[in-house]
Amino acid sequence: THVERSAKAGVALTPFIHEVRAARFLHLDRFVLLSAGAKLLLYRYWLPDECETNDIKRLAAEGKYKLAASFACGAQSVNDVACANGFVSHVAIVAGSNRCVEVLDVGAGRWVRRWEDAHSRPVHTLALASGSKYCAHPREAYELFASAAADSDGGCVKLWDLRASRCVRRFSGHANRQHAVGVAFSPCMRYLATGSEDKSAYLYDTRMGTVLHRLREGGAGDVVSDVSFHPL
């Protein structure tokens, strides 16, 4: 049995023992899934009623949260987690320090798939193809996800299909030898964007694996550490 805890403003909460490397909303914002050390922690939370018109009651109201489940990973630490939040899904993609990528069924509480040595170095970023409500996608498009890792050859992003035993495509036109860089699918799922260590961001064609465009703006730092698409 997990004890519910109040999240009252000004009250110090017990910190996590290990660094939290990733935190994601799950099940249409009903849960938060986060990684701390070699564990995944699933929290259920409740926020105060925002419709309360009495300011005193609204400010005095407390949010609550509780640990709903925890999952142990075989790696020394979990580097990143990706999961769908725009619709109800029990699937979470997990990247560990042991260079493996695994699939966790959060609802069943068990690991259902594992790719050994997904990259030559540990994966630092995962991106799930979650689509957009403004675009129509085939059902199989939601089976795709991307992983990124830095290596001495310049780094690469790999495209995976949950139904396949190996990666289905590689993207290696950008530079990624040391730092973590972001990866994102476009809402239409036809393009993949990634950061780079050469002051640029790259846009790939997900079907062909080719570089469509290199985005470079003046004033950017040495590393483009994250990328994102407009939701429309």
Secondary structure, DSSP 4 states (H G I P E B T S, - for coil): -PPPEE--TTPPPPPPSS-EEEEEEETTTTEEEEEETTEEEEEEEE---TT---HHHHHH---EEEEEEEEE-SSSSEEEEEE--SS---EEEEEETTS-EEEEETTTTEEEEEETT-SSS---EEEE----TTS---GGGGGEEEEEE--TT--EEEEEETTSSS-SEEE-SS--SSS---EEE-TTSSEEEEE-SSS-EEEEETTT--EEEEE--TT--S----------
